[in-house]
Amino acid sequence: MKSCLQGADLGYLRIVADLWGLEIKPADTHPVLAHLLPLILDRKKFTAVIKELPPAGREALDDLYENNGQMSWPAFVRKYGDLREMGAGKREREKPYTSSDATCTEMLYYRAILARRFQDTPAGPAEFAVLPDEWLEFISPAPDHPQIIFGRPASPAERGRFMLADDSILDDACTLLAGLRSGVSTDSLHRDLRCGQDTPFPLQAAMLEILLREAGLVDEQLLPKGEEARVFLEISRQEALARLVGNWLSSTLFNEMRLLPGVVSEGEWHNDPHLTRKLILSFLSRIPGGNAAIGVAGRPWWSLPSFITAVHLHRPDFQRQAGEYESWFLKSASSGETLSGYEHWDQVEGALLRYIIGGPLHWLGIVDLSLPAAGAQQLAGELLAFRFSAWSAALLELQAPAAQQSVESGSLILRSNGSIHAPPGTPRAARYQVARFCEWEGQKEGVYRYRLTTSGLEKALQQGLKIEHILGILSRYAQAVPPSLVQALKRWEMQGSQARLGELTVLRLKDPELMKTLRNSEAKRFLGEPLGPTAVVVKPGAWQKVVNALAEMGYFVDESLNRQ
């Protein structure tokens, strides 16, 4: 407290004393401060002073208290009014602290309840409105100012088409781990991710890669860590989901602001995604249904627009607590418009709230979503409402949900033609193992498709995986292994491929006599296996030489028809 009043002029100290109902006699600033401090550092006296504040002033005080005693100065005065700058003489004449138009900021400032202080932030020094530490110890929320609940329950119009949370992110994690191990391109794998595909924020492969890194499942080169990946894929789905939630909650690498769809981030500005995430979850915790494992009746659908509006009103600086609205270089991906300044709050902070609720919190099984019903007038892809899922209470405590989730009791389906299908419910570990020696053919309707090929088998052999190991994996995870497939694998191990498929360049002639003439010419060394009296294979790389030889004989070749 002393540091806040140090340097204050005598007139200000006398105003403080008058508003506190105290008498001070010394005429020098330092004796006045020394006399005043012990009088105001009294819990009962402080309680009496704030009890006399008008409701608006008490609301401002409670707001500061709920923000751990500080808010950026621009945000505070934007909400509670400015502190009119005036010298000692004008202040004495106009007495702004007693006028009917005194702002909440002035009410608190002239009572020495509120102080202005510069503090270091990632963006540089910034000015804050602060409550001195002594007041933080003395204050308690006013009984007529209950804790803010952000927003309201969803209206009937906002309860449209429901998208319930699930754990499909675990299947996507397995797909990505298997693909990264097998060298499949991320773009190809992205098309086969299922999590959130019917929502405005489908899970992107690049985002899942970050989560896998945070989980310690891949290294910096995005190569799976063998033992860590095996353990993750073999633990229960409930445990695996809780683990991913924990990795996301504590992550600083997963930066939603830098990943925000529709917004391009440029420059070297810094933010704190972990703190932002923590604050958003604290807002959500005040909504019914997030703190305990309760039934559907206790988990109401909550209006997303009203939630965002309430955050805008009560906690607008949740991610830019120093009010650095001009220093972040952001622009709209669609229009190229610069999103600098507080006036773009909804396009940045509002969009971030929508993304975190409709993206990570939904992907990780924590919230259900409501989208417009088919044929509704709202914009396509708009999120209307959300509610906590049946798993949310456990997951937010990093516990495996007790609710029944899908059990991995399915089996691989093997066909004698070498195709291998993994239907829903197939153990993730089975898919990861199959990917070691099969080619990936994508996913359709939840069925993951692979095929045994010689290139896949050769790659497996290079990794030390023998045919007996492959047969062991297939026997373990499949209901039945076709005998012809077993025979083919063993024969390949002993003799290699018994057939080869390749592209050929074929020359077709109309006259068998011309074929005889060509075979008796110097061009015969460019010809391969005959395919009949008027067709022959041309050796690789020799097509133009054959064309030239025929031209010398007086024949032009129609390459568009004959080169196949």
MARNU-337144 format. One record per residue (C-alpha): residue in one letter; x, y, z. Coordinates in Angstrom, 3 decimals, always signed. Layout:
N
["A", [X, Y, Z]]
...
// end
This chain:
564
["M", [+0.000, +0.000, +0.000]]
["K", [+2.803, +2.381, +0.854]]
["S", [+4.321, +1.960, -2.611]]
["C", [+0.984, +2.890, -4.190]]
["L", [+0.710, +6.141, -2.206]]
["Q", [+4.405, +6.996, -2.339]]
["G", [+4.784, +10.133, -4.433]]
["A", [+1.129, +11.179, -4.117]]
["D", [+0.637, +14.920, -3.524]]
["L", [-0.678, +16.320, -0.283]]
["G", [-4.039, +17.255, -1.814]]
["Y", [-4.671, +13.657, -2.918]]
["L", [-3.783, +12.294, +0.530]]
["R", [-6.214, +14.724, +2.145]]
["I", [-8.959, +13.599, -0.264]]
["V", [-8.317, +9.971, +0.737]]
["A", [-8.474, +10.859, +4.414]]
["D", [-11.715, +12.823, +3.930]]
["L", [-13.422, +9.973, +2.045]]
["W", [-12.330, +7.557, +4.781]]
["G", [-13.679, +9.874, +7.495]]
["L", [-10.235, +10.456, +8.985]]
["E", [-8.681, +13.625, +10.365]]
["I", [-5.055, +14.451, +9.563]]
["K", [-3.205, +17.575, +10.670]]
["P", [+0.386, +17.509, +9.351]]
["A", [+0.970, +19.922, +6.465]]
["D", [+3.867, +17.979, +4.905]]
["T", [+3.314, +15.053, +2.557]]
["H", [+5.633, +12.589, +4.315]]
["P", [+4.195, +13.069, +7.829]]
["V", [+0.675, +12.860, +6.342]]
["L", [+1.497, +9.549, +4.642]]
["A", [+3.113, +8.183, +7.779]]
["H", [+0.039, +9.210, +9.788]]
["L", [-2.502, +7.977, +7.242]]
["L", [-1.154, +4.505, +6.448]]
["P", [-1.757, +2.797, +9.827]]
["L", [-5.264, +4.293, +9.941]]
["I", [-6.393, +2.896, +6.601]]
["L", [-4.637, -0.463, +6.966]]
["D", [-7.430, -1.603, +9.235]]
["R", [-9.789, -4.386, +8.120]]
["K", [-12.863, -3.002, +9.907]]
["K", [-12.320, +0.507, +8.589]]
["F", [-11.748, -0.793, +5.047]]
["T", [-14.940, -2.890, +5.253]]
["A", [-16.912, +0.176, +6.337]]
["V", [-15.554, +2.249, +3.450]]
["I", [-16.394, -0.250, +0.715]]
["K", [-19.809, -0.875, +2.275]]
["E", [-20.663, +2.754, +1.486]]
["L", [-19.756, +2.373, -2.186]]
["P", [-22.695, +2.611, -4.623]]
["P", [-23.583, -0.673, -6.382]]
["A", [-21.666, +0.253, -9.548]]
["G", [-18.515, +0.995, -7.549]]
["R", [-18.798, -2.269, -5.643]]
["E", [-19.277, -4.146, -8.939]]
["A", [-16.025, -2.664, -10.250]]
["L", [-14.248, -3.659, -7.034]]
["D", [-15.558, -7.229, -7.222]]
["D", [-14.548, -7.427, -10.866]]
["L", [-10.963, -6.519, -9.961]]
["Y", [-11.018, -8.996, -7.097]]
["E", [-12.207, -11.825, -9.370]]
["N", [-9.372, -10.985, -11.773]]
["N", [-6.781, -11.633, -9.039]]
["G", [-6.576, -7.949, -8.253]]
["Q", [-5.589, -6.552, -11.615]]
["M", [-6.899, -5.668, -15.067]]
["S", [-5.270, -3.795, -17.901]]
["W", [-5.912, -0.083, -17.473]]
["P", [-7.491, +0.333, -20.942]]
["A", [-9.896, -2.549, -20.264]]
["F", [-10.838, -1.275, -16.820]]
["V", [-11.590, +2.310, -17.873]]
["R", [-13.370, +1.056, -21.001]]
["K", [-15.774, -0.763, -18.707]]
["Y", [-15.941, +1.488, -15.631]]
["G", [-15.194, +4.957, -16.935]]
["D", [-12.103, +7.089, -17.255]]
["L", [-10.075, +8.859, -14.617]]
["R", [-10.260, +12.501, -15.614]]
["E", [-6.824, +14.048, -15.645]]
["M", [-6.616, +17.347, -13.724]]
["G", [-4.103, +19.269, -11.681]]
["A", [-4.348, +19.889, -7.931]]
["G", [-6.084, +23.246, -8.342]]
["K", [-8.768, +22.035, -10.747]]
["R", [-9.261, +18.906, -8.657]]
["E", [-9.839, +21.077, -5.565]]
["R", [-12.371, +23.255, -7.402]]
["E", [-14.360, +20.518, -9.185]]
["K", [-14.052, +17.751, -6.598]]
["P", [-14.597, +14.912, -9.146]]
["Y", [-14.664, +12.345, -6.364]]
["T", [-17.924, +13.735, -4.977]]
["S", [-19.685, +14.814, -8.180]]
["S", [-22.757, +12.952, -9.380]]
["D", [-20.991, +12.027, -12.618]]
["A", [-17.978, +10.442, -10.904]]
["T", [-16.995, +7.245, -12.682]]
["C", [-16.486, +3.952, -10.872]]
["T", [-12.789, +4.336, -11.613]]
["E", [-12.760, +7.698, -9.811]]
["M", [-14.763, +6.323, -6.881]]
["L", [-12.098, +3.702, -6.244]]
["Y", [-9.072, +5.802, -7.147]]
["Y", [-9.812, +8.700, -4.782]]
["R", [-10.411, +6.253, -1.939]]
["A", [-6.964, +4.693, -2.569]]
["I", [-8.691, +1.393, -3.248]]
["L", [-7.514, +1.372, -6.865]]
["A", [-3.974, +2.115, -8.011]]
["R", [-2.318, +2.574, -11.429]]
["R", [+0.866, +0.622, -11.991]]
["F", [+3.125, -0.253, -14.920]]
["Q", [+4.118, -3.920, -15.165]]
["D", [+6.228, -5.943, -17.572]]
["T", [+4.360, -8.120, -20.067]]
["P", [+5.519, -10.240, -23.047]]
["A", [+4.626, -7.267, -25.247]]
["G", [+6.584, -4.798, -23.057]]
["P", [+5.586, -2.527, -20.136]]
["A", [+1.840, -1.939, -19.824]]
["E", [-0.371, -0.038, -17.409]]
["F", [-2.722, -1.920, -15.089]]
["A", [-5.491, -1.140, -12.649]]
["V", [-4.557, -2.980, -9.444]]
["L", [-5.832, -3.644, -5.960]]
["P", [-3.014, -3.299, -3.402]]
["D", [-2.139, -6.611, -1.738]]
["E", [-3.600, -5.466, +1.599]]
["W", [-7.040, -4.973, +0.047]]
["L", [-6.894, -8.435, -1.551]]
["E", [-6.493, -9.857, +1.949]]
["F", [-9.304, -7.731, +3.418]]
["I", [-11.905, -8.030, +0.678]]
["S", [-14.548, -10.693, +0.188]]
["P", [-17.192, -10.696, -2.536]]
["A", [-20.305, -8.744, -1.627]]
["P", [-23.263, -11.009, -0.801]]
["D", [-25.413, -9.157, -3.334]]
["H", [-22.810, -9.670, -6.067]]
["P", [-22.839, -13.423, -6.765]]
["Q", [-20.234, -14.979, -8.973]]
["I", [-20.814, -14.211, -12.635]]
["I", [-22.421, -16.943, -14.694]]
["F", [-21.435, -16.426, -18.302]]
["G", [-24.444, -16.480, -20.593]]
["R", [-27.774, -18.273, -20.400]]
["P", [-29.381, -21.619, -21.250]]
["A", [-29.980, -22.232, -24.943]]
["S", [-33.327, -21.207, -26.375]]
["P", [-35.432, -23.803, -28.245]]
["A", [-34.233, -22.284, -31.529]]
["E", [-30.617, -22.876, -30.459]]
["R", [-31.202, -26.560, -29.797]]
["G", [-30.932, -27.883, -33.328]]
["R", [-28.938, -30.830, -34.610]]
["F", [-26.876, -32.393, -31.831]]
["M", [-23.279, -33.617, -32.232]]
["L", [-22.448, -35.674, -29.163]]
["A", [-18.856, -35.960, -28.025]]
["D", [-17.062, -39.241, -28.703]]
["D", [-13.558, -40.674, -28.545]]
["S", [-12.867, -40.931, -32.285]]
["I", [-9.753, -38.821, -31.734]]
["L", [-8.146, -42.036, -30.415]]
["D", [-8.737, -43.791, -33.739]]
["D", [-7.334, -40.767, -35.568]]
["A", [-4.276, -40.797, -33.322]]
["C", [-3.724, -44.451, -34.241]]
["T", [-4.165, -43.662, -37.962]]
["L", [-1.622, -40.862, -37.751]]
["L", [+0.894, -42.853, -35.691]]
["A", [+0.679, -45.789, -38.102]]
["G", [+0.954, -43.514, -41.116]]
["L", [+3.949, -41.628, -39.744]]
["R", [+5.671, -44.919, -39.030]]
["S", [+4.951, -46.183, -42.548]]
["G", [+5.921, -42.982, -44.324]]
["V", [+2.416, -42.153, -45.586]]
["S", [+2.049, -38.447, -46.407]]
["T", [+0.233, -36.295, -43.858]]
["D", [-2.027, -34.928, -46.618]]
["S", [-3.142, -38.446, -47.467]]
["L", [-3.773, -39.273, -43.819]]
["H", [-5.685, -36.047, -43.228]]
["R", [-8.433, -37.182, -45.577]]
["D", [-9.041, -40.207, -43.369]]
["L", [-9.364, -38.457, -39.991]]
["R", [-12.871, -38.726, -38.585]]
["C", [-12.925, -36.539, -35.462]]
["G", [-15.204, -33.528, -35.860]]
["Q", [-15.674, -34.047, -39.600]]
["D", [-19.329, -32.962, -39.469]]
["T", [-18.632, -29.856, -37.386]]
["P", [-17.271, -26.415, -38.342]]
["F", [-13.911, -27.394, -36.827]]
["P", [-12.767, -30.835, -38.045]]
["L", [-9.543, -32.111, -36.523]]
["Q", [-6.553, -31.327, -38.728]]
["A", [-3.608, -33.713, -39.050]]
["A", [-1.150, -30.913, -38.211]]
["M", [-3.018, -30.191, -34.963]]
["L", [-3.096, -33.853, -34.001]]
["E", [+0.648, -34.054, -34.625]]
["I", [+1.151, -31.348, -31.985]]
["L", [-0.947, -33.292, -29.463]]
["L", [+1.043, -36.460, -30.187]]
["R", [+4.270, -34.548, -29.573]]
["E", [+2.919, -33.212, -26.276]]
["A", [+1.938, -36.760, -25.331]]
["G", [+5.523, -37.896, -25.951]]
["L", [+4.416, -40.322, -28.668]]
["V", [+6.474, -38.848, -31.540]]
["D", [+9.838, -37.119, -31.654]]
["E", [+10.686, -33.738, -33.181]]
["Q", [+10.971, -35.378, -36.619]]
["L", [+7.426, -36.748, -36.100]]
["L", [+8.643, -40.331, -35.971]]
["P", [+6.699, -42.506, -33.521]]
["K", [+8.506, -43.588, -30.367]]
["G", [+8.087, -47.352, -30.427]]
["E", [+7.579, -48.244, -26.768]]
["E", [+5.603, -45.099, -25.886]]
["A", [+3.279, -45.595, -28.868]]
["R", [+2.756, -49.269, -27.983]]
["V", [+1.747, -48.446, -24.395]]
["F", [-0.605, -45.662, -25.511]]
["L", [-2.346, -47.928, -28.024]]
["E", [-2.724, -50.796, -25.568]]
["I", [-4.170, -48.913, -22.581]]
["S", [-7.949, -48.590, -22.362]]
["R", [-9.695, -45.982, -24.449]]
["Q", [-10.811, -44.197, -21.257]]
["E", [-7.229, -43.890, -19.998]]
["A", [-5.920, -42.840, -23.403]]
["L", [-8.533, -40.081, -23.734]]
["A", [-7.813, -38.726, -20.245]]
["R", [-4.125, -38.691, -21.110]]
["L", [-4.704, -36.609, -24.251]]
["V", [-6.881, -34.192, -22.275]]
["G", [-4.075, -33.720, -19.746]]
["N", [-1.512, -33.141, -22.486]]
["W", [-3.747, -30.503, -24.082]]
["L", [-4.563, -28.724, -20.827]]
["S", [-0.891, -28.283, -19.910]]
["S", [+0.388, -27.611, -23.424]]
["T", [+2.153, -24.432, -24.465]]
["L", [+3.041, -25.914, -27.855]]
["F", [-0.618, -26.293, -28.875]]
["N", [-1.361, -22.605, -29.458]]
["E", [-5.012, -22.163, -30.432]]
["M", [-4.472, -18.511, -31.351]]
["R", [-1.823, -19.440, -33.924]]
["L", [-4.005, -22.325, -35.164]]
["L", [-7.249, -20.325, -35.321]]
["P", [-9.057, -21.066, -38.618]]
["G", [-9.748, -17.975, -40.684]]
["V", [-7.121, -15.828, -38.972]]
["V", [-3.553, -15.421, -40.220]]
["S", [-0.962, -14.778, -37.503]]
["E", [+2.186, -12.915, -38.458]]
["G", [+5.157, -11.454, -36.629]]
["E", [+6.960, -12.276, -33.396]]
["W", [+4.306, -11.327, -30.844]]
["H", [+3.880, -13.715, -27.918]]
["N", [+0.869, -15.054, -26.081]]
["D", [+0.287, -17.582, -23.315]]
["P", [-2.031, -20.336, -24.642]]
["H", [-1.866, -22.263, -21.366]]
["L", [-3.110, -19.295, -19.312]]
["T", [-5.764, -18.429, -21.906]]
["R", [-7.040, -22.021, -21.858]]
["K", [-7.104, -21.988, -18.044]]
["L", [-9.165, -18.780, -17.951]]
["I", [-11.669, -20.020, -20.528]]
["L", [-12.155, -23.213, -18.535]]
["S", [-12.712, -21.127, -15.402]]
["F", [-15.515, -19.263, -17.208]]
["L", [-17.003, -22.559, -18.343]]
["S", [-16.778, -24.012, -14.831]]
["R", [-19.473, -21.564, -13.713]]
["I", [-21.953, -23.098, -16.147]]
["P", [-24.131, -25.892, -14.736]]
["G", [-22.980, -29.410, -15.451]]
["G", [-19.211, -29.097, -15.616]]
["N", [-18.121, -29.827, -12.071]]
["A", [-19.741, -33.126, -11.237]]
["A", [-20.827, -36.372, -12.851]]
["I", [-24.548, -35.634, -13.103]]
["G", [-27.354, -36.698, -15.366]]
["V", [-28.561, -35.046, -18.537]]
["A", [-31.016, -32.846, -16.606]]
["G", [-28.105, -31.219, -14.789]]
["R", [-26.197, -30.539, -18.007]]
["P", [-28.338, -27.987, -19.852]]
["W", [-27.646, -26.858, -23.375]]
["W", [-25.950, -23.455, -23.132]]
["S", [-26.180, -20.654, -25.698]]
["L", [-22.775, -20.158, -27.330]]
["P", [-23.498, -16.612, -28.607]]
["S", [-24.643, -15.543, -25.123]]
["F", [-21.545, -17.095, -23.552]]
["I", [-19.277, -15.151, -25.928]]
["T", [-21.217, -11.935, -25.301]]
["A", [-20.860, -12.394, -21.526]]
["V", [-17.107, -12.938, -21.802]]
["H", [-16.896, -9.821, -23.996]]
["L", [-18.729, -7.856, -21.311]]
["H", [-17.039, -9.194, -18.173]]
["R", [-13.612, -10.582, -19.203]]
["P", [-12.713, -9.154, -22.622]]
["D", [-8.958, -9.232, -21.969]]
["F", [-8.814, -12.916, -21.045]]
["Q", [-6.003, -13.565, -23.530]]
["R", [-4.558, -10.040, -23.877]]
["Q", [-4.431, -9.074, -20.232]]
["A", [-2.153, -6.132, -20.915]]
["G", [-4.634, -4.821, -23.498]]
["E", [-2.168, -5.253, -26.395]]
["Y", [-4.811, -4.954, -29.120]]
["E", [-2.555, -3.002, -31.451]]
["S", [+0.662, -5.042, -31.222]]
["W", [-0.535, -8.460, -32.462]]
["F", [-0.252, -8.810, -36.240]]
["L", [-3.425, -10.602, -37.309]]
["K", [-5.471, -10.487, -40.496]]
["S", [-8.535, -12.156, -41.972]]
["A", [-7.623, -15.124, -44.164]]
["S", [-10.607, -14.477, -46.444]]
["S", [-10.506, -10.695, -46.894]]
["G", [-6.952, -9.835, -45.915]]
["E", [-8.325, -7.193, -43.527]]
["T", [-6.013, -6.299, -40.647]]
["L", [-7.587, -7.341, -37.335]]
["S", [-5.843, -4.766, -35.175]]
["G", [-7.626, -2.960, -32.355]]
["Y", [-10.314, -3.734, -29.816]]
["E", [-13.043, -3.236, -32.443]]
["H", [-12.065, -6.615, -33.928]]
["W", [-12.616, -8.457, -30.629]]
["D", [-15.318, -10.767, -32.007]]
["Q", [-13.182, -11.726, -35.030]]
["V", [-10.281, -12.671, -32.760]]
["E", [-11.263, -13.380, -29.146]]
["G", [-14.837, -14.313, -30.066]]
["A", [-13.589, -16.623, -32.809]]
["L", [-11.092, -18.168, -30.395]]
["L", [-13.865, -18.993, -27.903]]
["R", [-15.919, -20.629, -30.668]]
["Y", [-12.903, -22.594, -31.841]]
["I", [-11.833, -23.910, -28.429]]
["I", [-15.387, -25.025, -27.599]]
["G", [-16.228, -26.404, -31.052]]
["G", [-12.718, -27.781, -31.626]]
["P", [-10.446, -29.127, -28.842]]
["L", [-13.136, -29.403, -26.155]]
["H", [-15.369, -31.353, -28.542]]
["W", [-12.561, -33.466, -30.045]]
["L", [-11.452, -34.485, -26.562]]
["G", [-14.909, -35.625, -25.488]]
["I", [-15.662, -32.771, -23.062]]
["V", [-18.556, -30.940, -24.740]]
["D", [-21.482, -31.824, -26.974]]
["L", [-22.450, -29.366, -29.716]]
["S", [-25.680, -28.068, -31.213]]
["L", [-25.704, -27.034, -34.885]]
["P", [-28.570, -25.692, -37.005]]
["A", [-31.070, -28.329, -38.000]]
["A", [-31.229, -29.301, -41.649]]
["G", [-32.959, -26.545, -43.590]]
["A", [-32.604, -23.966, -40.783]]
["Q", [-31.971, -20.326, -41.655]]
["Q", [-28.678, -19.991, -39.757]]
["L", [-25.398, -19.981, -41.609]]
["A", [-24.109, -23.425, -42.502]]
["G", [-21.576, -24.648, -39.988]]
["E", [-22.657, -22.188, -37.296]]
["L", [-22.427, -23.380, -33.697]]
["L", [-25.516, -22.541, -31.677]]
["A", [-25.029, -24.132, -28.274]]
["F", [-23.030, -26.616, -26.235]]
["R", [-23.280, -28.644, -23.057]]
["F", [-20.888, -30.664, -20.947]]
["S", [-20.680, -34.313, -21.967]]
["A", [-21.297, -37.218, -19.613]]
["W", [-17.509, -37.685, -19.480]]
["S", [-16.572, -34.043, -18.829]]
["A", [-16.309, -34.084, -15.034]]
["A", [-13.876, -37.015, -15.035]]
["L", [-11.848, -35.815, -18.009]]
["L", [-11.365, -32.315, -16.588]]
["E", [-9.995, -33.994, -13.464]]
["L", [-7.744, -36.075, -15.749]]
["Q", [-9.533, -39.244, -14.705]]
["A", [-10.681, -42.068, -16.976]]
["P", [-14.464, -41.666, -17.389]]
["A", [-16.549, -44.266, -15.633]]
["A", [-19.175, -44.032, -18.372]]
["Q", [-19.225, -46.966, -20.744]]
["Q", [-17.172, -46.259, -23.832]]
["S", [-16.602, -48.391, -26.884]]
["V", [-14.644, -51.539, -26.133]]
["E", [-12.006, -52.715, -28.586]]
["S", [-13.197, -56.265, -29.077]]
["G", [-13.452, -56.379, -32.873]]
["S", [-11.352, -58.517, -35.201]]
["L", [-9.474, -57.937, -38.420]]
["I", [-11.170, -59.208, -41.564]]
["L", [-8.707, -60.964, -43.910]]
["R", [-9.433, -61.980, -47.465]]
["S", [-7.466, -64.366, -49.633]]
["N", [-6.726, -61.541, -52.117]]
["G", [-4.557, -59.833, -49.489]]
["S", [-6.988, -57.121, -48.384]]
["I", [-7.252, -56.503, -44.644]]
["H", [-10.127, -54.522, -43.125]]
["A", [-10.266, -53.210, -39.572]]
["P", [-13.940, -52.467, -38.723]]
["P", [-15.015, -50.215, -35.828]]
["G", [-14.017, -51.708, -32.509]]
["T", [-10.808, -53.288, -33.795]]
["P", [-7.983, -52.785, -31.277]]
["R", [-5.860, -49.757, -32.124]]
["A", [-2.748, -51.838, -31.501]]
["A", [-3.852, -54.221, -34.271]]
["R", [-4.094, -51.423, -36.813]]
["Y", [-0.716, -50.050, -35.780]]
["Q", [+0.894, -53.480, -36.204]]
["V", [-0.792, -54.191, -39.558]]
["A", [+0.476, -50.873, -40.911]]
["R", [+4.032, -52.154, -40.464]]
["F", [+3.699, -54.599, -43.367]]
["C", [+0.688, -53.411, -45.393]]
["E", [-0.122, -50.574, -47.740]]
["W", [-2.680, -48.041, -46.504]]
["E", [-5.838, -47.786, -48.639]]
["G", [-7.780, -45.286, -46.581]]
["Q", [-10.858, -45.292, -44.388]]
["K", [-14.509, -45.527, -45.362]]
["E", [-17.464, -45.452, -42.963]]
["G", [-15.214, -46.252, -40.044]]
["V", [-13.584, -49.268, -41.728]]
["Y", [-9.801, -48.958, -42.062]]
["R", [-8.449, -50.660, -45.184]]
["Y", [-5.017, -52.174, -45.805]]
["R", [-3.501, -54.505, -48.401]]
["L", [-0.643, -56.961, -48.267]]
["T", [+1.885, -56.094, -50.984]]
["T", [+5.429, -57.148, -51.780]]
["S", [+6.703, -53.612, -51.152]]
["G", [+5.088, -53.626, -47.726]]
["L", [+6.546, -57.046, -46.934]]
["E", [+9.997, -55.988, -48.079]]
["K", [+9.827, -52.902, -45.864]]
["A", [+8.808, -55.076, -42.923]]
["L", [+11.738, -57.437, -43.523]]
["Q", [+14.105, -54.465, -43.513]]
["Q", [+12.743, -53.584, -40.052]]
["G", [+13.446, -57.093, -38.801]]
["L", [+9.856, -58.340, -39.021]]
["K", [+9.768, -61.895, -40.313]]
["I", [+6.892, -63.758, -41.960]]
["E", [+6.358, -65.828, -38.826]]
["H", [+5.876, -62.580, -36.877]]
["I", [+3.407, -61.317, -39.474]]
["L", [+1.436, -64.543, -39.317]]
["G", [+1.459, -64.291, -35.514]]
["I", [+0.009, -60.771, -35.640]]
["L", [-2.685, -61.811, -38.125]]
["S", [-3.593, -64.879, -36.081]]
["R", [-3.815, -62.821, -32.903]]
["Y", [-6.134, -60.121, -34.221]]
["A", [-8.152, -61.882, -36.966]]
["Q", [-10.967, -64.380, -36.548]]
["A", [-9.493, -66.489, -39.346]]
["V", [-6.510, -66.340, -41.677]]
["P", [-7.273, -67.773, -45.160]]
["P", [-5.007, -70.801, -45.864]]
["S", [-4.192, -69.425, -49.322]]
["L", [-2.915, -66.230, -47.694]]
["V", [-0.717, -68.230, -45.325]]
["Q", [+0.629, -70.237, -48.282]]
["A", [+1.297, -67.072, -50.298]]
["L", [+3.227, -65.456, -47.438]]
["K", [+5.359, -68.550, -46.891]]
["R", [+5.992, -68.997, -50.596]]
["W", [+7.025, -65.341, -50.892]]
["E", [+9.449, -65.770, -48.015]]
["M", [+11.041, -68.795, -49.743]]
["Q", [+10.932, -67.830, -53.426]]
["G", [+9.973, -64.159, -53.718]]
["S", [+7.236, -62.972, -56.068]]
["Q", [+5.936, -65.540, -58.544]]
["A", [+4.381, -62.939, -60.809]]
["R", [+5.194, -59.386, -61.782]]
["L", [+2.889, -56.636, -62.973]]
["G", [+4.338, -53.784, -64.958]]
["E", [+3.670, -51.295, -67.738]]
["L", [+4.769, -52.203, -71.281]]
["T", [+5.259, -50.208, -74.467]]
["V", [+3.608, -52.150, -77.263]]
["L", [+4.111, -51.676, -81.017]]
["R", [+1.161, -52.786, -83.162]]
["L", [+1.500, -53.132, -86.950]]
["K", [-1.208, -53.765, -89.553]]
["D", [+0.859, -56.144, -91.721]]
["P", [+2.537, -59.330, -90.412]]
["E", [+5.102, -59.001, -93.260]]
["L", [+6.189, -55.610, -91.908]]
["M", [+6.790, -57.249, -88.541]]
["K", [+9.077, -59.826, -90.222]]
["T", [+10.965, -57.025, -91.999]]
["L", [+11.416, -55.127, -88.732]]
["R", [+12.678, -58.242, -86.958]]
["N", [+15.289, -58.757, -89.708]]
["S", [+16.522, -55.164, -89.458]]
["E", [+19.078, -53.620, -87.088]]
["A", [+16.135, -52.505, -84.923]]
["K", [+15.536, -56.090, -83.790]]
["R", [+17.703, -55.514, -80.707]]
["F", [+15.119, -52.987, -79.452]]
["L", [+12.266, -55.499, -79.632]]
["G", [+11.159, -57.713, -76.800]]
["E", [+8.601, -60.465, -76.382]]
["P", [+6.174, -60.957, -79.315]]
["L", [+2.486, -60.607, -78.520]]
["G", [+1.176, -62.075, -81.767]]
["P", [+1.887, -61.751, -85.511]]
["T", [+1.407, -57.953, -85.540]]
["A", [+2.309, -56.857, -81.950]]
["V", [+5.570, -56.812, -80.031]]
["V", [+6.886, -55.361, -76.778]]
["V", [+9.355, -52.499, -77.189]]
["K", [+12.218, -52.561, -74.688]]
["P", [+12.310, -49.753, -72.095]]
["G", [+13.798, -46.543, -73.460]]
["A", [+13.924, -47.799, -77.073]]
["W", [+10.645, -46.439, -78.395]]
["Q", [+12.138, -43.543, -80.372]]
["K", [+14.772, -45.816, -81.933]]
["V", [+12.027, -48.124, -83.261]]
["V", [+10.083, -45.117, -84.566]]
["N", [+13.216, -43.888, -86.363]]
["A", [+13.893, -47.337, -87.880]]
["L", [+10.345, -47.582, -89.269]]
["A", [+10.645, -44.072, -90.686]]
["E", [+13.790, -45.125, -92.548]]
["M", [+11.756, -48.022, -93.997]]
["G", [+9.132, -45.546, -95.187]]
["Y", [+6.559, -45.900, -92.425]]
["F", [+5.337, -43.201, -90.040]]
["V", [+4.085, -44.277, -86.623]]
["D", [+0.876, -42.915, -85.105]]
["E", [+2.228, -42.573, -81.572]]
["S", [-1.075, -41.396, -80.085]]
["L", [-2.623, -44.758, -80.956]]
["N", [+0.207, -47.262, -80.800]]
["R", [+2.268, -46.101, -77.826]]
["Q", [+0.400, -47.717, -74.911]]
// end
